[in-house]
Amino acid sequence: MVESTLNDLVNAYRLSGEGRELILEKVAALVYDSHGRFGFDDEDDAAEALMKYRDRIGKLVDRFENRGIPFDAYLASSLRFLAKTVRRERRQRCDRERVCESAVSRPSGEPEAHADGGEAFA
């Protein structure tokens, strides 16, 4: 099983300082294979998080201290937070794109329509 091997690798890394890249590869494989478990909608979300937050995931490995909770539990909690962050950033990006599209398609000086039926001037 990938998770138990991951815990062993992290514990060995903490002792020797070697094997960090192998750990990050195993984390990436785990995230791709089980993206739904961590709250990612699909492999694209998982890939975005791994690409954008690779350094942060590496710091999880570096900072981990075994206090009775295995690394895979610590990792799972952190990945669920990253999945929420990816979804929030996507929503914000879509909102900005809609606002930009609205501003471009609306002639200057015309009121902007709001969801509540009211109007506002830009």
N, C-alpha and C positions, 0 to 999 in steps of 0.2 A: 504494500500500500504506500502511496506517495507520501501521505502525511506523516506516518511514523518515521520513514526515512528522512523526511525533512527535519523533524525534531532531532534526530540523531546527528544529522549534518550541522545543524545550528549549534548544538551542544559541543560538538567537536570544533567548530569554528571559534566558539567562545574561548576554548582552551588553547588552540594553536594559531588562530588568526589566518588560517588557510581554508580555501574552499568557498569563498564568498560568491564567485561567479557561478559555480555549480548550484549553490542555493538559489540564486536569482533565476537560473534556468528552470529549476524545479518549481519555483513559485509561479513563473510564467506558464509552465505546462499545467499546473494545478488550476490556475485562473481560467485558462482557455478550456480545459476539460470540464470544469465545474462552475462556469460563469454564473449560472442561475443561483447556485448555492450562496454566492456572495452578493447577490442583488443586481448583477449586471443583466441588462435586457438581452444582450446577444454578444457574440464574439467581437463585434466592432466596438462595443462599449468597453469590453475587457481590454482590447488592444489599445484603445485610447488611454485608459487608465495606466496600463503598463508603460506606454510610451511617455506619457506626460508626467507620471509620478514614479519613475524608475528610481530616482535618487531617494525619494521618500521611503520607498519599499526597502532599498538598501540600508537606510538608516534604521529601519525596524530590526533588521538582522544585526546591525552593529550594536544597538542599544539593548537588545533583549537580555534580560537577566532571568534565569529560571528560579521563580519563587513559588513553585508548585503548580503553575499553570503552563501547559506546554506551548511551544512557539506556534503551532498551528492554530490554537485558539486565539492567541494574540494577533496573529496574521489575519484570521477570519474576521475578527472585529474591526481591524483596520481596513480591510478590503471592503467590508460593508459600508463603512464611512466613505471610502473613495468612490464607491458606486453611487452613493447619494450625491456626492460632489459632482460627478460626471453628469448625472441627470439634471442637477440644478444648473450647471454651466450650459448644458444644451438648451434648457428652457430659456435661460437668459439670452443666449445667442439667437434663438428663434424669435424671442420677443423683440430684440434689437433689429433683426432682419425685417420683421413685420412693420415696425415703426419706420424703418428706412424705406421700405417699399411703399408704404402709405404716403410718406412725405414726397417721394419721387413721382408717384402717380397722381397726386393731388395738385392741381394748379395753385400757384402761390396766392395767398389771400383768401382762399376758400376755407370755410370752417371744417374742422376735423370731426367726424362722427364718432360718438362714444357708444359703448355697449348699452348704456342706460337710456339711449335715445336722445340725449342732450348733445349739444355742440360746444366746441371750444375753438377759439381762434389760435392758429399757430404763430 
